[in-house]
């Protein structure tokens, strides 16, 4: 399998997952919370595992900085 496509913004991530409704479903949040992420520079840290896992299932990735975390060494 090829290298995962890296997404650079919260909008890119949400669109790759199928939109705010799908992002809300994946994270167990309300639609309004997921929609607000499209206007934010970063996601809440407690969405990291669920969103990164969903991206991986789709052959995509996003930098840890989108959760205000440093890149893994």
Secondary structure, 3 states (H helix, E strand, C coil): CCCCEEECCHHHHHHHHCCHHHHHHHHCCCHHHHHHHCCCCCCCHHHHHHHHHHHHHCCEEECHHHHCCCCCC
